Amino acid sequence: MANYYYFVPSLPSIRPDGGSYMTVDDFLALCRSHIGKGDYRTLVEVVKGDGLVKGNAFIEGYSRFRTMVEKELVWQRSRRLGKDRSEYHNDTPPTGAISAAVRKAVEDEDPLRAEKSLLDLHFDYLDRNVGPEHRWDLTALISYALKLQLLSRRDSFTVEKGKGEFTRLSEALRGEIFN
């Protein structure tokens, strides 16, 4: 696996509560001129979601993590709604930390804060699982790209859009009730 000792440290550091310094497409364009063709293809496959990249332990681990979070979300939401949870059985039991974080998000009265806490959970996983042996290689770049995707999702949440959507839905509901 190639190492990018100069390229990786030149990237702006990103945090879940920080700003987005570049888009995922800008990042891919930058990578195209700084990393090998095989690594670039792998990075594009990961970012574009063209299927699971086989043989990369980091990607496979993150995929398992995402599946655990998604299934735990369904399970916790069904619990909160009083639905039969046996239908939503999680084949891979999540860790206590995942269960606690998802439960906290599901029970949060503020949907924006709940979504951000779930994004933080993903961000934390990516930070913890790169490991010192991968700080300068493709794994670091994959983690960086996934973090940029998380920030892009976070930046799509705005109070104005949320209030607008809430108003639209509540007006439609009022119309159905009173007509």
C-alpha positions in Angstrom: 0.0 0.0 0.0 1.4 3.4 -0.9 2.1 6.0 1.7 1.3 9.7 1.2 3.5 11.2 3.9 3.3 14.7 2.4 -0.2 14.7 0.9 -2.2 13.5 3.9 -0.8 16.1 6.4 -1.4 18.9 3.9 -5.1 18.3 4.1 -7.1 20.7 6.4 -8.1 19.0 9.6 -11.8 18.4 9.9 -14.0 18.0 13.0 -17.7 17.2 13.3 -18.4 20.6 14.8 -16.1 22.5 12.3 -16.6 23.9 8.9 -16.4 22.1 5.6 -13.3 23.2 3.8 -13.9 21.4 0.6 -16.5 19.3 -1.1 -16.1 15.6 -1.7 -15.7 16.3 -5.4 -13.0 18.8 -4.7 -11.2 16.3 -2.5 -11.4 13.6 -5.3 -10.0 16.1 -7.8 -7.1 16.9 -5.4 -6.5 13.2 -4.8 -6.5 12.4 -8.6 -3.2 14.3 -9.0 -1.6 13.1 -5.7 -2.3 9.4 -5.3 -1.8 6.2 -7.4 -4.5 5.2 -10.0 -5.5 2.0 -8.1 -5.9 3.9 -4.8 -7.8 6.6 -6.6 -10.2 4.0 -8.1 -10.8 2.5 -4.7 -11.4 5.9 -3.2 -13.9 6.8 -5.9 -15.7 3.4 -5.4 -16.0 4.1 -1.7 -17.3 7.7 -2.1 -19.7 6.9 -4.9 -21.0 3.9 -3.1 -20.6 1.5 -6.0 -20.6 -1.5 -3.8 -18.4 -2.8 -1.0 -14.7 -2.7 -1.8 -13.5 -6.2 -1.1 -10.3 -6.9 0.8 -10.0 -3.6 2.7 -10.5 -4.2 6.4 -11.2 -0.6 7.2 -14.0 -0.3 4.6 -15.5 -3.7 5.6 -15.3 -2.6 9.3 -17.0 0.7 8.6 -19.7 -1.1 6.6 -20.4 -3.5 9.5 -20.5 -0.4 11.9 -23.0 1.4 9.6 -25.2 -1.7 9.4 -25.2 -2.1 13.2 -26.1 1.6 13.7 -28.9 1.4 11.0 -30.4 -1.8 12.5 -30.2 -0.4 16.0 -32.0 2.8 14.8 -34.8 0.7 13.4 -35.0 -1.4 16.6 -35.0 1.6 18.9 -37.5 3.5 16.8 -39.8 0.5 16.7 -39.4 0.2 20.5 -40.3 3.9 20.9 -43.4 3.4 18.8 -44.5 0.3 20.6 -44.1 -1.9 17.6 -43.2 -5.6 17.7 -39.4 -5.5 17.6 -38.9 -9.1 16.8 -39.5 -8.2 13.2 -36.4 -5.9 13.3 -34.0 -8.3 14.8 -30.4 -7.2 14.6 -28.3 -10.2 13.5 -25.1 -8.5 14.6 -25.7 -7.2 18.1 -24.4 -3.6 18.5 -21.9 -2.7 21.1 -23.2 -1.0 24.3 -21.8 2.3 23.1 -23.7 2.1 19.8 -26.9 1.1 21.6 -26.6 3.9 24.1 -25.8 6.5 21.4 -28.7 5.5 19.2 -31.1 5.3 22.2 -30.1 8.8 23.2 -30.6 10.1 19.6 -34.0 8.4 19.3 -35.2 9.8 22.6 -33.9 13.3 21.9 -36.8 15.8 21.4 -34.7 17.9 19.1 -34.4 16.1 15.7 -31.5 18.3 14.5 -29.5 17.5 17.7 -30.4 13.8 17.3 -29.1 13.7 13.7 -25.9 15.6 14.7 -25.3 13.1 17.5 -25.6 10.2 15.1 -23.1 11.9 12.7 -20.8 12.4 15.7 -21.0 8.7 16.3 -19.9 7.9 12.8 -17.1 10.6 12.9 -15.9 9.1 16.2 -15.8 5.6 14.6 -13.7 6.9 11.7 -11.3 8.7 14.0 -10.8 5.7 16.3 -10.3 3.1 13.6 -7.7 4.6 11.3 -5.0 3.6 13.7 -1.4 4.9 13.7 -0.2 2.4 11.1 -2.6 4.0 8.5 -2.2 7.7 9.2 -0.5 8.3 5.9 -2.0 5.8 3.4 -5.2 5.1 1.6 -7.1 4.3 4.8 -6.5 7.8 6.0 -7.8 9.2 2.7 -10.9 7.0 2.8 -11.6 8.1 6.4 -11.2 11.7 5.3 -13.6 11.3 2.3 -16.2 9.7 4.5 -15.9 12.5 7.0 -16.4 15.0 4.2 -19.6 13.1 3.3 -20.7 13.3 6.9 -20.0 17.1 7.0 -21.9 17.5 3.7 -24.9 15.8 5.3 -24.6 17.9 8.4 -24.4 21.1 6.4 -27.7 20.1 4.6 -29.5 20.5 7.9 -30.7 24.1 8.4 -33.1 25.6 10.9 -34.8 27.5 8.1 -35.4 24.4 5.9 -36.5 22.4 9.0 -39.0 25.1 10.0 -40.3 25.4 6.5 -40.8 21.6 6.2 -42.5 21.5 9.6 -44.8 24.4 8.5 -45.6 22.6 5.2 -46.4 19.3 6.9 -48.5 20.9 9.7 -50.5 22.9 7.2 -51.1 19.8 5.1 -52.2 17.9 8.3 -54.5 20.8 9.3 -56.0 20.7 5.8 -56.7 17.0 6.1 -58.2 17.4 9.5 -60.5 20.3 8.9 -61.6 19.6 5.3 
